[in-house]
């Protein structure tokens, strides 16, 4: 009887020990997922363009995940093929942060999408230019009078064209404007369907390297060709630490490109799909420091005015609200 009681006691102790061990194991196994799920996702939309090369580098090198994790967040990376799709995703409430050119940013804001500019993604006045066919016999903006000039209506090339025409005493009425996508513009220039066009990188460098076009003017001293980082207003209000973490990560990406240009090109090749020698030329044109300077603020205000006057936006955009310094 005594022996039987001892056996029962031992069995009970073994069972309790096993349960305790299993419980500890379960706690250990579940601790990691619990920690991971406590990180709040940040939905970031981006397109594979050199305008955002530093952000792609920040993703490739793990800077974004690292900085967000420190602030209690995790990255939900959402690449898109086209810039306008980023704006549409914001309008549908599918993004917290994204990048786009100044034109689509203003157009979306004017249409009611509640996001704000939190930093400058890049500026690159040399990456946007008026180009002509090699045999067009055109060497200056003044020579464009009466000529067919193509670019994408509603994109930032239209502003550069308007500014350059104005500098030469002309308006859009003095040329024959043709609305073309960048792909169609490339074909139209080669075939001679248009005399000139306004294009931007990477197409600009690709066609120049191929000897198919000649640049007669770019944005230098006229228009900086700004791309911006925008974030949903509600997200900014509730997640300021995440916004600051992203800015820090992007700055690290920019610094990496400056310090390691060849390695940066290697890392970018998979997503940007631009030949290394061309990409090297393109990256030299871009400034990724993210600073919101007085001159940029003035230019953005001018862009808003241009968009209203040309009918590309109907509702005015209050820069004091849109620009989150």
N, C-alpha and C positions, 0 to 999 in steps of 0.2 A: 504493500500500500504506500509505504514511504517512497519506494523506488518509483512507483507510478506517478506520485505527486511531483517528484524531482523531474521526471521526463516531461510532464505537462508544463512545468515551470520553464524548463529549458526551451521547449517548443514555443512557448509564449514569448520568451526573450528573443529567440531567433526571428520570430515573426515580426516583433516590434522593431528589431534592428533592421530587418529587410525593408520594412515600410518606411522607416526613417531614412534609409539609404536611398530608396526610390524617390522619396519626397525631395531629398536634397538634390538628387539627379535631375528631377523635373524642374526644380527651381533654377538649377544651373543652366539647363537647356532653354528655359523660357526667358532667362534674364536678357539674353542678347536680342531676341525679337522684340521684347518689351521696350528695350532701349531704342531700337530702330524705329518702332512705331511711334515713339514719343517725338521724333523729329518731324516737323511740319513741312510738307512738300512745297516747293516753289516752282511753279510752272513757267518755264522760260522758252519763248519762241524765237527762232533764229533762222536765217537763210545762209547758204554757203557762198558768201561773197567776200572779197578782200576788205570791204568796208568794216567787217566784223572779225578780222583775222585774229586780233588779240583775244577775243572772247572764245573763239575756237581753240586757241592755244591754251587758254585758261581751263577749258574743259579737258583737252587732251592731257594736260599735265596734272589734273586733279585739283587745281587751285580752287575752282568753284565749290566742289564738294567739301574741301577742307575748310574753307572760310565759312560756308553755310553751317557745317556741322558745329563749329565753334559757337555759332550764334543760336544753335538749336533747330536747324533746318536741314532739309535734304533737297537735292536737285531733281526736278522732273524736266528733263531736256527734251524739247520738242522742235526738231528741225523741219523746215518747210522749204519747198522748192522755189516759191515766189514770195516777194515782199508783201504784195497786197493780201496774201492769205494770212499773214501775221495780223494785219489790221482786222480782217474778218474774224479771226479767232478771238481777238480781244472783244469785238462787238458781241460775239456769242457767249462771252464770259468764260472762255476756255483757257485764258492765260492770265498770269499775274504780272509778268515782266516780258518785254520783247524789244526788238530792235527794228528800225525802219528809217527810211529817208525822211527829211523834213516835210516834203509834200504830203505823202500818205499820212504822216502823223497829224498834220493840220486838218486834212480832209476828214479823218476819222473823228477827231475832237469836235470839229464843226458839226458833224452829223450826229453827235450826241454820245460818242463813246467816252466813258468817264475814266480817262487815264491822264497822266502828267509826265512831262519830261523830267527825269531824275539825273541824267548826265548826258554828255555828248559822246556818242560812240566813236565818231571819226570826222575829220575834215580832210578834203583832198581836192583843192582847186585844179590841180594838174590832171586829175583822173576824169575830168569832164571837159569835153572840147568840141569845137566846131571843126568839122573835117570836110575835105573835098576829094573827089576822084583825082588821081594823079594827073590826068590829061584834061581836067575841067577848065584850065585857063583862069582859075580863080586863086588870088593870092592874099586877099584881105576881106574883111567884113563888108567894106564898101562895095566890093565886086558882087555881092549877093543880090543886089537890087534886080528884081524881075526874075530871079532864079528859083528853081524848085529846091526847097530845103525841107528835109524830113527829120522828124524825131517823134517821140511818144508824147501825145497830148496829155497833159495832166501830170507829167513827170518833171523832175527838176531841170532837165535840159531845156525846157521851154522858157524858164526864167533866165538862164544864161543867154539864150538866143535873144530874148527881148532886151536884156541889159546891154548886150553888145551892139544890137541894132540902134538902140537909143544913143549910145556913145558916138555912133557914126551918123546921127541925124536922121535915122529911119525908124519905122515901126514895122510891126508884123504885116501891115497892109502893103508894104513895099516888096514883099517876097511872095512866092507861091508856096504856102505851107502844105506839107503832106504828112498826115498822121500815120506813123509807122512804128511797129514794135522794133526792138533792137535787132532781132533776127531778120526781119523784113528789110530794115534799113541797110544791113550789110549786103544783102542780095541786090537791093535797088541801086546802091552806090556802084557796085561792081558792074552791073548791067547798064548803068547810065540812065536809069529811070529817074533819078534825082541828081542834081548838081552838087549838093552839099547835104550835110546832116549834123545833128548834135548827138554824140554818143559818149558812153562812159566805160570805164574798165569793168570787167576784163576784155570786152570786145575791142575797146580803143587800142590797147597795146597789141592785141592779136592781129588786127588789120594793119596797124602801122608796121609791125615786124614783117608782115607778109608783103609789104610794099604796095598795098592796095589803096591806101589813103595818104593824104597829107594834112597835117594839123595847121589851121590858119589862126586859131585863137583858143585859149583855154580859160579856166576860171580865175587864174592868177590876178589878184588885185581887183577882181570884179565880183566873184561869187565863190564861197568856200566849199560849196557842195556838202552840206552837213547831213550826217546821219545821227539819229538820236536813240537813247535808251529810254523807253517809257514804262511806266508801271501803273496798274490800276489804283485809283485814288484810295479806295477802301483798303487795298493791300498795303499801301504806303503808310496809312494812318495806323494800322494795326501791327505792322511788321517792319518798323524802321531799321531794326538790327539786321534784318535780311537784306534790305536795300544797301546798307553800308557794307555788308559782307560781300555782296556782289561787286560793288565798286572797287573794293580792295582786291578781289580776285581778278577783275578786268585789268587793273593797274599792274598786277603781277604778270599778266599775259603780255601787256604792252612792253614791260621791261625785258621780258624774255626775248621778244622779237628784236629789241635793240641790242641785247647782249649776245644773242645766239642766232643771227639771221639765217645761216645755212641750215641749222637744225630746225628752225621754225618752218622753213620752206618744206623740209622733209615731212614734218608733222602735218602740215596743212594740205599736202598733195592729195591725200586720200579723199578729203571732203570737198576741197575747192576745185580739184581736177584741172588745174592750170599748169602748163609746162613750167618746170623750175626756173628757167632763165627769164621767162615772161613774168612769173610771179615775183622774182627778185626785183625787176624793174617797177612793178606795180606797187609793191610794199613800200618802196622808197618815197612814193607820192603821198602816203597817208600819215596823218598825225592822229595817234590814239590816246593822247594824254587825258581826254575826258573833261578838260576844264571848260567851265561856262564863263567865257570872257565877255567884257562889255561889247566888243566888236561883234561877237557871235549873237548876243542878245539883240543888238541893233539889226543884224542881218535877218534873224528869225522874225522880228517885227515887220521888216520889209517884205519878207516872204508871205506873211499873213495878209498884208495889204495887197500884194500882187495877186494872191489867190482870190481875194474878194473882188478886186477890180476886173479880173478876167472871168469871173463867174464860176470858178472851180470850187469855191465854197460859198454857201448862202448865208450861213450864220457866222458873225464875227467871233474870233477866238481871243479871249482876254489873256494876254501874255503874263500878266501878274499872277494869274491863277494856273495857267498851263505850265509855266516854268517853275519847277519845284527846286529852289536853291537850297 
